[in-house]
Amino acid sequence: MEPQARNLIADNSGGSIDQAYCYQPLQYPDSLRILELLPGRDKDPLTCRVLEIRKSDDVSFEALSYTWGEPVFSRIIREVDSDSVLRITENLFDALQALRLPNARRRLWIDAVCINQKDTPEKNRQVAHMDDVYRKAELVVVWLGKEECGKAIGELERIGQDAELYGLPKVFPFPLRLRDRSALEHFLKLAETCDGEAMTKFYSRPWFERGQ
């Protein structure tokens, strides 16, 4: 393999110079990359390995659903096998810090780093198969942001518990039509007592506006 040109960037944490991660072409048409997030605590630097797998491989991973946020790649995560760094956005950096486990590795599929965004043909091929990736994922993790949302989550849990008591389906068409009058009256009263401000802030987050 021909030597790759070294692409150097500044480390945001201290001004030192690091080699930028160099993507290798995927080997097979059904290949995809997985980011293996290495263990760490609190403010330890983010470290990872970039792995190539095939869709037919028996490899479990989670898919991350999030928004890129501002298109400013001011943060880094170090890829240990190549001793190089990937530049990421602030929102993804926050997500990875929150998702990192203290004593175990975590395998994630993340579009911004698992797809070579500078390789248009690869990007087009990978985007066309994103549905397959999400179906193969063991779990889809949604990152809404690091802002506090305890009140809204509490309200949603309360609504969910009551919905289960009334036998409502977990997935239903919108708008939902309640034929049970007692259920209708109950949820109307519940809506009146909800923390409207907390719920409005929660559903105003950028993730809920994707695709609009």
ZIDAJO-V175883 format. One record per residue. RES is the residue in one small letter. PSI is psi in radians with two decimals (* if undefined). OMEGA is omega in radians with two decimals (* if undefined). Layout:
BEGIN
RES_PSI_OMEGA / RES_PSI_OMEGA
END
This chain:
BEGIN
m_2.40_-3.13 / e_2.46_3.08 / p_2.43_3.13 / q_2.48_3.07 / a_2.44_-3.13 / r_2.21_-3.14 / n_1.99_-2.99 / l_2.46_3.08 / i_2.84_3.11 / a_2.41_3.06 / d_2.17_-3.08 / n_-0.32_-3.05 / s_-0.35_-3.09 / g_0.03_3.07 / g_-0.02_3.11 / s_2.87_-3.09 / i_2.27_3.13 / d_2.68_3.07 / q_2.30_3.09 / a_2.49_3.14 / y_2.35_-3.13 / c_1.98_-3.13 / y_2.35_3.01 / q_2.53_3.13 / p_2.49_3.08 / l_2.47_-3.00 / q_-0.55_-3.03 / y_2.74_3.13 / p_-0.50_-3.12 / d_0.32_3.12 / s_2.68_2.97 / l_2.80_3.11 / r_2.58_3.06 / i_2.40_3.05 / l_2.07_3.08 / e_1.82_-3.10 / l_2.09_-3.06 / l_2.69_-3.06 / p_2.69_3.10 / g_2.93_-3.11 / r_2.54_2.99 / d_-1.97_-3.02 / k_0.35_3.01 / d_2.52_3.08 / p_2.54_3.09 / l_2.30_3.10 / t_2.67_-3.07 / c_3.02_2.90 / r_2.48_3.05 / v_2.07_-3.07 / l_2.57_3.00 / e_2.24_3.07 / i_2.94_3.02 / r_2.70_-3.10 / k_-0.49_-3.13 / s_-0.18_-3.13 / d_2.55_3.10 / d_1.25_-3.12 / v_2.19_3.14 / s_2.47_3.09 / f_2.89_3.07 / e_2.62_3.07 / a_2.38_-3.14 / l_2.19_3.05 / s_2.13_-3.03 / y_3.14_2.99 / t_2.58_-3.12 / w_-0.52_-3.03 / g_-2.74_3.13 / e_2.35_-3.10 / p_0.94_3.11 / v_2.02_-3.04 / f_1.27_-3.00 / s_-0.09_-3.11 / r_2.83_-3.13 / i_2.72_2.94 / i_2.33_-3.04 / r_2.25_3.06 / e_1.97_-2.91 / v_-0.55_-3.11 / d_-0.62_-3.12 / s_-0.06_-3.07 / d_0.87_3.14 / s_3.09_-3.05 / v_2.58_3.01 / l_2.33_3.10 / r_2.33_-3.09 / i_2.88_3.13 / t_2.88_3.13 / e_-0.72_-3.10 / n_-0.71_3.10 / l_-0.66_3.08 / f_-0.81_3.12 / d_-0.73_-3.14 / a_-0.79_-3.11 / l_-0.63_3.07 / q_-0.70_-3.13 / a_-0.58_-3.06 / l_-0.33_-3.10 / r_2.38_3.13 / l_2.61_-3.10 / p_-0.49_-3.01 / n_0.19_-3.09 / a_2.68_3.07 / r_2.70_3.13 / r_2.15_-3.11 / r_2.21_-3.04 / l_2.52_2.92 / w_2.13_-3.09 / i_2.09_-3.01 / d_-0.71_-3.03 / a_-0.52_-3.09 / v_-0.40_-3.12 / c_-0.19_3.03 / i_2.31_3.06 / n_1.75_-3.03 / q_-0.26_3.14 / k_-0.07_3.13 / d_1.66_-3.03 / t_-0.80_3.11 / p_-0.77_3.10 / e_-0.78_-3.12 / k_-0.76_3.13 / n_-0.72_3.14 / r_-0.77_-3.09 / q_-0.71_3.12 / v_-0.62_3.13 / a_-0.38_-3.10 / h_0.27_-3.09 / m_-0.61_3.10 / d_-0.71_3.12 / d_-0.67_-3.14 / v_-0.80_-3.13 / y_-0.57_3.09 / r_-0.64_-3.14 / k_-0.46_-3.09 / a_2.42_3.10 / e_-0.56_-3.10 / l_2.52_3.01 / v_2.10_-3.13 / v_2.20_3.12 / v_2.17_3.08 / w_2.01_-3.10 / l_-0.17_-3.09 / g_2.86_-3.06 / k_-0.03_3.13 / e_2.56_-3.12 / e_2.35_-3.13 / c_0.49_-3.08 / g_-0.70_-3.12 / k_-0.81_-3.12 / a_-0.73_3.12 / i_-0.69_3.09 / g_-0.72_3.11 / e_-0.75_-3.14 / l_-0.66_3.09 / e_-0.69_3.13 / r_-0.76_3.11 / i_-0.74_-3.13 / g_-0.73_3.12 / q_-0.74_3.13 / d_-0.66_3.11 / a_-0.67_3.11 / e_-0.68_3.12 / l_-0.61_-3.13 / y_0.08_3.07 / g_0.44_3.13 / l_2.54_-3.14 / p_2.66_3.11 / k_-0.50_3.08 / v_2.24_-3.09 / f_2.74_3.12 / p_2.69_3.09 / f_2.35_-0.01 / p_2.60_3.12 / l_2.31_3.10 / r_2.02_3.14 / l_2.08_3.12 / r_-0.32_3.13 / d_1.95_-3.06 / r_-0.69_-3.13 / s_-0.66_3.10 / a_-0.73_3.12 / l_-0.83_-3.14 / e_-0.70_-3.13 / h_-0.82_-3.07 / f_-0.44_3.01 / l_-0.74_3.09 / k_-0.67_3.13 / l_-0.69_3.12 / a_-0.61_-3.14 / e_-0.50_-3.08 / t_-0.12_3.14 / c_2.65_3.05 / d_1.61_-3.05 / g_-0.68_-3.12 / e_-0.76_3.14 / a_-0.71_-3.13 / m_-0.68_3.12 / t_-0.78_3.12 / k_-0.70_-3.12 / f_-0.86_-3.08 / y_-0.01_3.05 / s_0.00_-3.14 / r_2.59_-3.04 / p_-0.53_-3.09 / w_-0.62_-3.10 / f_-0.17_-3.13 / e_0.03_-3.12 / r_2.42_3.08 / g_0.03_3.12 / q_*_*
END
